[in-house]
């Protein structure tokens, strides 16, 4: 149904959704004053900006292409709050993986001979650094 804008004699502006059957029905403001219809600019929906599909790597531009791409890939638009839930799960997974790496490293170091542990400690003291890179 169309949305119509009105202004009462007291200067209050308001909108009403009216069916075409009630298009000519006089409207009153909540303050009780009669209201006149005000001509306003129509609402314009902008098209989606272009983006690269994270699934296929294809360039997607426009509302129609966006809908078709969602159908083709079996994806959907995330609901409010889902993005933060995904980020939270990723952070939890990263923390669990880091803990597993630390545990494995500690276990392997504990299995080293005393001589190898001393050499490793000396190398670390002389500036050796280790970095774990995940790809």
Residue, then its C-alpha position, 0 to 999 in steps of 0.5 A: x500500500x502507498x505511504x502518504x505524507x500529511x501536515x495538519x493546521x498546527x504544523x505537525x507532519x505525519x505519514x499514513x499508509x492508505x489503500x487506494x480505496x481510502x485515498x480521498x478520505x479526509x485525515x486528522x492529526x493525532x492532535x485532532x486538527x484536519x490534515x492536508x496531503x503533502x507532496x513528497x519525493x518518492x523513496x528510491x532504492x539504490x542498487x547494490x554496489x558491486x562486490x566479488x563473490x567470496x564463494x566463486x570469485x565472480x564480480x557481482x553487480x546489481x540487485x538481480x545479479x545478487x539474488x541470482x548469485x545467492x541462489x546459484x551458490x546456495x548462500x543467504x544474507x546473514x541475519x542481524x547478529x549472525x556476523x558477530x556470532x561468526x566472528x566469535x566462533x572464529x576467535x574461539x577456534x583460533x584460541x583453541x588452535x593456539x592452545x593446541x599448538x602451545x600444548x604440542x610445543x611444550x610436549x615436544x620440548x619436554x621430550x628433548x634431551x637435557x643437552x638439546x634443551x640447553x642448546x635451544x635455551x642458548x639459541x633463544x637467549x642469543x636472539x633466535x625467535x620462532x614464529x608459527x605461520x598458518x596458511 
